[in-house]
Amino acid sequence: MSLDPLNGTAAEIAELVRTRQISARDITRLAIQKISAMDEAVNSFTDVTAERALAEADIVDARVMAGEAPPLAGVPYAVKNLFDLEGVVTRAGSKINRDNPPAAHDSTLVTRIREAGGVCLGALNMGEYAYDFTGQNAHDGNCNNPHDLSRITGGSSSGSGAAVAAGLVAAALGSDTNGSIRVPASFCGTFGLKPTFGRLSRARTYPFTASLDHLGPLARSTADLALFFDVMQGDDPLDHHLAPKPTLDTAAALDLGVEGLRIAIAGGYFRNQGFAEADAAVDLVAKALNVSREVEIPEAARARAAAYVITNAESAALHLPRIVSRAGDFDPDTRDRFIAGTMVPAAWYVAAQRFRTWYRSAVNSLFADVDVILAPATPFTALKATQKTMMLKGEEVPARANIGIFTQPISFAGLPVAAVPVWLEGSRMPIAVQVIAAPWREDVALRVSKALEDAGVAKAPIAMISG
Amino acid sequence: MTEKTFDAEAHVSHMAEVMGLAIDPAWRPTVVANVATTARMAALVLSFPLSDDIEPAGTFEAGR
């Protein structure tokens, strides 16, 4: 463990606080100091809730003194600024929502983390209204990649990836509609969990695309993902999308290893598209797991297209009043996509939703003879902030809309995914692999992530920020 | 509906009226490009044959 307790994982920090080797107040003060010293360069926070954090820390210290052992005792974390935090305006990356009153309540997941002893340091930068894969924001400024400040963090949970990679907090919550947890995890080199669709409550968070929105944690270890995921599960009458499923104890299953798991590489759409780093990352993980078998996820390109149509139409319908009255106040990088989304014929949208039913069934049947599928999280490592386009099948396309080509088909089926960061030989920048499990088997995805971490293949070091 | 017959410019002009949108001329080329992209995506989806009994994926549970 590092000499600086703030550099520890959530599990390590909670253990120090529970055993009274450090107080929650002291670890919180270290986090506030580090944010103050370093976040000007990274720009991951939009709201630092120092007072709230210290008050929460004092409660944790009192609980520990009273003999309690909260699982996240004193763990500093922060949330993408689409999660309601009582007393903070939920800006969802926008200028327009800053006119809203402060949130009256915490979001359900924040309440659960607080009850588990977590200490919330604030709200984090994100792409406007979550319609983003870059982490760039015209209103709050771009979030910069802690591993190379001239590069993007990925988005839209940009601040979530960056704050964790910079060591400002031990973990962060993000949202993932088409890849917005997995992409920043890949570019910032953190672990990330996109749970099964319908697993975690979305109550009191600002929506993007109700049919596809997921919430989940980013952290610097698999065990920390499990810690956060386990305390966040459970029914919530406030969320009508939540599936009635029994909760999992993923932390208890983490060390079961990969023995007996049937693991395959996603072929076809996910391989040999001209993205050497993505192929190499999957090869590295597959080699470590001794996997050579390939499976083909059927109609992945069409699934990505259907996710694109649904996202464009649903999100634009949500924002229609603002698009009509305040289009000029949108980030130029999202505005024109939202305007276009107001013009999607209903028949296109319904066709995409019907295709999703077919696709879910086809993808589910794969899991009859495989437990885990490996696929790249992003086509490449983080782009330079100045690079606005990328090459896709020989065509130059906008990066902002296309970085998620490998994540979109997976979330479209609602599958749970652990994003596992690896560092290719000779590369200073990380890239993640998606470890994809069957619906409701987050435990299996996390087991594989943990095995890769134990083998030294996957890791999420704190960035050394210079400049 | 194919890409060849879909006129994104005309669609934007018509739908801007329908939706009551005033589109700044400076934004219009990107809006048209985005509509054309969504149309290409939709064409890929629409070209996939689906049996009539396949319902949309959204669910609604009464009483919840």
Contacts between the chains, C-beta under 8 A, distances in Angstrom:
chain1	res1	chain2	res2	distance
A	211	B	57	7.1
A	211	B	58	6.1
A	240	B	61	7.5
A	240	B	64	5.6
A	299	B	48	7.1
A	301	B	44	6.9
A	302	B	44	5.4
A	302	B	45	6.0
A	302	B	48	5.7
A	305	B	40	7.8
A	305	B	41	3.9
A	305	B	42	7.4
A	305	B	44	4.2
A	305	B	45	5.4
A	306	B	41	7.6
A	306	B	45	4.8
A	308	B	37	7.9
A	308	B	38	6.9
A	308	B	41	4.4
A	309	B	38	6.1
A	309	B	41	5.2
A	309	B	42	5.2
A	309	B	45	6.2
A	312	B	34	7.9
A	312	B	38	5.1
A	320	B	19	7.2
A	323	B	21	6.7
A	324	B	19	7.3
A	324	B	20	5.7
A	324	B	21	6.2
A	327	B	21	7.4
A	327	B	22	7.6
A	327	B	23	7.8
A	327	B	24	7.5
A	327	B	27	7.7
A	328	B	24	7.4
A	332	B	27	7.8
A	335	B	27	6.7
A	336	B	27	5.4
A	336	B	30	3.9
A	336	B	31	4.7
A	336	B	33	7.9
A	336	B	34	5.5
A	337	B	34	5.1
A	339	B	21	6.4
A	339	B	23	6.4
A	339	B	27	7.0
A	339	B	31	4.8
A	339	B	34	7.5
A	340	B	12	7.9
A	340	B	31	5.3
A	340	B	34	3.5
A	340	B	35	4.5
A	340	B	37	7.8
A	340	B	38	6.0
A	341	B	34	7.9
A	341	B	38	7.3
A	342	B	15	7.0
A	342	B	19	4.9
A	342	B	21	6.7
A	343	B	11	6.2
A	343	B	12	6.5
A	343	B	15	3.8
A	343	B	16	7.8
A	343	B	19	7.0
A	343	B	35	5.7
A	344	B	38	6.0
A	344	B	42	7.5
A	345	B	42	7.9
A	347	B	46	7.9
A	348	B	38	7.5
A	348	B	39	8.0
A	348	B	42	3.9
A	348	B	45	7.2
A	348	B	46	7.0
A	350	B	56	5.8
A	351	B	42	7.1
A	351	B	45	5.2
A	351	B	46	5.2
A	351	B	50	7.8
A	352	B	42	7.3
A	352	B	45	5.1
A	353	B	56	3.6
A	353	B	57	5.0
A	353	B	58	5.9
A	354	B	50	5.6
A	354	B	54	5.2
A	354	B	55	6.8
A	354	B	56	5.3
A	354	B	57	7.5
A	355	B	45	5.2
A	355	B	48	6.1
A	355	B	50	6.6
A	356	B	56	7.5
A	356	B	57	3.8
A	357	B	54	5.1
A	357	B	55	6.1
A	357	B	56	6.7
A	357	B	57	4.8
A	358	B	48	7.7
A	358	B	50	5.8
A	358	B	54	5.6
A	360	B	57	6.7
A	401	B	37	7.4
